Amino acid sequence: MKKPSSKIREEIARLQEQLKAAETREAERIGRIALKAGLGEIEIEEAALQAAFEDIAGRFRGGKGQTTGKKNAGDGRTGGDTSTAVASGADAGGSGEA
């Protein structure tokens, strides 16, 4: 049975809202971690900071080549791994900029 286009549009709108809420939660979580690591106090260009985050993401993905910036945050990781990588990334960035 085929859905009418209006029902599909409603479902798309609902899914877009869910995506927006999920992205907001993820951004807030990452922002809190970054602030705790001291990244809020570092003067750095956004492009350089994004590249550093992509490097960190690549480490968690198991070095699968270039990162694309896509969100695969929870794939096979533990909380301990996350805090370790953020700490090492913050130490590396903090000593070069401070």
C-alpha positions as CSV (number, residue, x, y, z in Angstrom):
1,M,0.0,0.0,0.0
2,K,1.4,3.3,-1.0
3,K,1.4,6.3,1.3
4,P,0.0,9.6,0.0
5,S,2.6,12.3,-0.6
6,S,1.1,14.4,2.3
7,K,1.9,11.6,4.8
8,I,5.4,11.2,3.4
9,R,6.0,15.0,3.8
10,E,4.7,14.8,7.4
11,E,7.1,11.9,8.1
12,I,10.0,13.8,6.6
13,A,9.2,16.9,8.7
14,R,9.0,14.7,11.8
15,L,12.3,13.1,11.0
16,Q,14.0,16.5,10.3
17,E,12.9,17.7,13.7
18,Q,14.3,14.5,15.3
19,L,17.6,15.0,13.4
20,K,17.8,18.7,14.5
21,A,17.2,17.7,18.2
22,A,19.8,14.9,18.0
23,E,22.4,17.3,16.4
24,T,21.7,19.8,19.1
25,R,22.3,17.2,21.9
26,E,25.5,16.1,20.2
27,A,26.7,19.7,19.7
28,E,26.0,20.6,23.4
29,R,27.8,17.4,24.6
30,I,30.9,18.1,22.4
31,G,30.8,21.8,23.4
32,R,30.8,20.9,27.1
33,I,33.8,18.6,26.6
34,A,35.7,21.1,24.6
35,L,35.2,23.8,27.2
36,K,36.3,21.5,30.0
37,A,39.4,20.7,28.0
38,G,40.1,24.5,27.7
39,L,39.4,25.0,24.0
40,G,37.2,28.0,24.7
41,E,40.2,30.0,25.8
42,I,42.4,29.2,22.8
43,E,42.7,31.6,19.9
44,I,42.5,29.3,16.8
45,E,40.9,29.6,13.4
46,E,37.7,27.6,13.0
47,A,39.2,25.6,10.0
48,A,42.2,24.6,12.1
49,L,40.0,23.6,15.0
50,Q,37.8,21.5,12.7
51,A,40.8,19.8,11.2
52,A,42.0,18.9,14.7
53,F,38.6,17.5,15.5
54,E,38.6,15.5,12.3
55,D,42.0,14.0,13.3
56,I,40.6,13.0,16.7
57,A,37.5,11.5,15.0
58,G,39.9,9.6,12.7
59,R,41.7,8.1,15.7
60,F,38.4,6.8,17.1
61,R,37.3,5.4,13.7
62,G,40.4,3.3,13.6
63,G,42.4,5.3,11.1
64,K,40.0,4.6,8.1
65,G,41.6,7.3,6.0
66,Q,40.4,10.8,5.6
67,T,37.5,11.9,7.7
68,T,34.5,13.5,6.1
69,G,33.0,15.3,9.0
70,K,30.0,13.0,9.1
71,K,28.7,12.0,12.5
72,N,29.5,8.4,13.5
73,A,30.1,9.3,17.1
74,G,29.0,6.2,18.9
75,D,30.4,3.4,16.8
76,G,32.2,0.9,19.0
77,R,33.7,3.4,21.4
78,T,33.7,3.5,25.2
79,G,33.5,6.5,27.4
80,G,37.1,6.0,28.6
81,D,38.4,6.2,25.1
82,T,36.6,9.5,24.5
83,S,38.1,11.2,27.5
84,T,41.6,10.0,26.7
85,A,41.6,11.3,23.2
86,V,40.0,14.6,24.1
87,A,42.7,15.1,26.8
88,S,45.5,14.2,24.5
89,G,44.1,16.5,21.8
90,A,43.7,19.3,24.2
91,D,47.2,18.9,25.5
92,A,48.6,19.0,22.0
93,G,46.6,22.1,21.0
94,G,47.0,23.8,24.3
95,S,50.8,23.8,24.4
96,G,51.1,25.1,20.8
97,E,48.7,28.0,21.3
98,A,49.0,29.1,24.9
